[in-house]
Amino acid sequence: MHVASLPISVADATAIARDGYVFGYPLVLMDRRRRGAPVNRFTHAHELPGAGGAATSPDTGLLRSAAWLDLGPQPVVPTVPDTYGRCFALALVDGWGDVFASVGSRTTGSRGGAYAICGPAWRGELPDALTVILDSNGFGDLLERAEFLKRISDQDREITDRVRGLRDKAKDQAVQLADLEEQEQLTAERILYQRDQIAAVENKLVGSRDQLASARADKRGALAQVRESRVALEGDLAALEKEQARVQAALQGAGQTFDGPIRHGSGALIWPVNGPVVSPFGMRWGRLHAGIDIAVPSGTAIHAADSGRVVLMGWVGGYGNYTCIQHTASMSTCYAHQSSFATSNGASVSQGQVIGYSDCTGHCFGPHLHFEVRINGSPVDPMGYL
């Protein structure tokens, strides 16, 4: 009978079309994705899958390796190495995109092994070392799988018992052999003991000589390094003193444009950054450390300690990126080692305004803010004004 002559309602036709689309279209998409890909060989993705692809993926947030398996002729047996506790997953996906089995650290452990992936119609025998993942057709196949795994466990138990017996027998024979060799061993040990004593004395003499030579070499190297460091530090100190004079001259000239009282220990200045003081004001390395070092991460916002006008901003030798703000006719504050500026030379700033960002430019050993308070251009201890 011709299909067109069969009576069918619109509802039945709609249901048939819907089922065909729901159950058939995923297979079409999966086949389109498979075309051109190698069979029974892994390929490795070098970028994450994009949205709106032709087929779903087990996980779109990870780079994956995938293989299309042909289980018609015979099972495919991939081998998974021991991952030593690291998480991994080998998901087995059918034509509809469903994960019907998974090998991984959460399901089979991370010790690795060989796994036979079999088609639903295959009924052959596998080697004992393989773990079988059957594409079961129902509860009967599931029972067959359980029976197969039980046989493997029983066989492993028999092999373990046999090995244990052979091991115990070998241990007894080793004890007997040790008794026979004991006298011979005692004589050999006496000879070896005397020889080792002579060798130990010789080695001690050689070791003492080598240690003395090594100590002399270490002292010569340390002395040379100290001399090089001294020359470098002397050069840095000379450069810093030169820049110190430049800053002092610039601030003394700028102070004449302001009027107002000098704030001595009034505590009117706010902290430019929030962090611990890791180096105080005072003498350091034979010279004056003209401010305090406040430890903060790179990129920390630096706030003006008080309102005023920017009179110096730019690269100043060992200070790196350096900003000075004149607050009164005689008092100014300066901020060194900045990564970048957030104001401009000549600009008026208010107390708490962000003027730059901390880093480690110039001569320094890590990100921090070098903060100075200067009276008539000369540095004073900032702790008396914060």
PyMOL commands that set and color helices and strands:
alter all, ss='L'
color gray80, all
select helices_A, chain A and resi 3-5+10-34+139-257+317-319+382-384
alter helices_A, ss='H'
color red, helices_A
select strands_A, chain A and resi 43-44+65-66+79-80+89-93+99-104+113-118+130-134+277-279+282-284+287-289+292-295+301-303+308-315+321-326+331-341+348-349+354-358+368-375+378-380
alter strands_A, ss='S'
color yellow, strands_A
deselect
rebuild
show_as cartoon
